[in-house]
Amino acid sequence: MRNSYLFTSESVSEGHPDKVSDQISDAIVDLFLGIDPEARIACETLTTTQLVVLAGEIRGRGIYENDEWAPGIPEKVEETVRRTVREIGYEQDGFHWKTLTFQNNLHGQSAHIAQGVDSSADKDEGAGDQGIMFGYASDETPDLMPATLDYSHKILERMAQDRKSGKAPFLEPDTKSQVTLRYANERPVEATAIVVSTQHAPDYYFHGGEGDEAKYAELRDYVKGVVADVLPAELLTDKTVYHINPTGRFEIGGPDGDAGLTGRKIIVDTYGGAAPHGGGAFSGKDPTKVDRSAAYITRYLAKNIVAAGFARRCTIQLSYAIGVAEPLSIYVDLHGTGTVEESRIEAALPQLVRLTPKGIRTHLGLNKPIYRQTAAYGHFGRAPEGDTFPWERTDLVDALKAALGG
């Protein structure tokens, strides 16, 4: 590893147009899994000025059978979409939960996909698609996440809480953050740059002699206060550079300012660029899709390996073929920080967790409506509570120690 280097990760808020799309898609996943835990869902969402469009394939008892919607389901779909937009906070002329136009273009799942995925008396459930999935963990934060991404998420989470509570009424939903840290000996030692661009109420800008300097100062000082609350004090110095709404005015935002699509923020969803990504998005997909479930199990395994003390950093890759249950490969990289051989871990993992799609769903309890809350501020590094974020548990530590020693 290099002794000293800069690394940057970004995050986007729940009001970012792509994240609005992700949350709508996952709200639909939750709606359908709440009706049929074995439902098959691939829901894509487009958002733009006063418009939400759904497209994709679905199947489920009491949802969509024999090429027809079950009674009342289309109405529940639209209600779910509008409620999601309302909860994010969009009541703007260019995007309003109550007055936006809604189009539902979801249709039945291809029978050719179904025949490869469904289980039978003589066949285990196959993967919903081919692909590669990665999981990662690092001990640089208590959440075992890359610090640059962890802090970027937490800045925006705090700002959203303050916006909704009324503490920061000048904030609007669409916000982006970016954190640059200097690392020495693999540890973050200094924040060199913080970027926050937030949609704001009228006049809360000052650029080129326009806007209200006092209001902009209020917004700027508020953001710097949030950063100071989120980042460890020792990382912030008099050399830390802040870029707060660097373009000046940011009143038009969200889907009215830029179209949003499901699955365009996959690096934000995972590890902020600190680890590889298989390329597949998570949101809008039921857990038979290994793009989602295998990415969750690899995070779970990597986090437990680091939590058990077998490494300071861990990357795991799994690969699958559509219609085939067992993974084609298992790869572990401890980045030179391990206390055991990677090959021993690769041999042990399938003995501890069944890595078929059904085995993953069973082990983590994924056939539940738990996904809307994953679709903003990252799928990883979140606190597991009850059924939520089960891939963040560290309940495999004892079994790993028994299998590998230590």
Secondary structure as GFF3:
##gff-version 3
##sequence-region A 1 406
A	DSSP	beta_strand	4	12	.	.	.	ID=ss1
A	DSSP	alpha_helix	17	35	.	.	.	ID=ss2
A	DSSP	beta_strand	40	48	.	.	.	ID=ss3
A	DSSP	beta_strand	51	59	.	.	.	ID=ss4
A	DSSP	beta_strand	64	65	.	.	.	ID=ss5
A	DSSP	beta_strand	68	69	.	.	.	ID=ss6
A	DSSP	alpha_helix	73	88	.	.	.	ID=ss7
A	DSSP	beta_strand	91	92	.	.	.	ID=ss8
A	DSSP	beta_strand	95	96	.	.	.	ID=ss9
A	DSSP	beta_strand	101	108	.	.	.	ID=ss10
A	DSSP	alpha_helix	111	117	.	.	.	ID=ss11
A	DSSP	beta_strand	131	138	.	.	.	ID=ss12
A	DSSP	alpha_helix	147	165	.	.	.	ID=ss13
A	DSSP	beta_strand	171	184	.	.	.	ID=ss14
A	DSSP	beta_strand	187	200	.	.	.	ID=ss15
A	DSSP	beta_strand	206	207	.	.	.	ID=ss16
A	DSSP	beta_strand	210	211	.	.	.	ID=ss17
A	DSSP	alpha_helix	213	230	.	.	.	ID=ss18
A	DSSP	three_ten_helix	233	235	.	.	.	ID=ss19
A	DSSP	beta_strand	241	244	.	.	.	ID=ss20
A	DSSP	alpha_helix	254	257	.	.	.	ID=ss21
A	DSSP	beta_strand	260	261	.	.	.	ID=ss22
A	DSSP	alpha_helix	266	269	.	.	.	ID=ss23
A	DSSP	alpha_helix	290	307	.	.	.	ID=ss24
A	DSSP	beta_strand	313	320	.	.	.	ID=ss25
A	DSSP	beta_strand	329	333	.	.	.	ID=ss26
A	DSSP	alpha_helix	342	352	.	.	.	ID=ss27
A	DSSP	alpha_helix	357	364	.	.	.	ID=ss28
A	DSSP	three_ten_helix	372	375	.	.	.	ID=ss29
A	DSSP	three_ten_helix	390	392	.	.	.	ID=ss30
A	DSSP	alpha_helix	397	404	.	.	.	ID=ss31
###
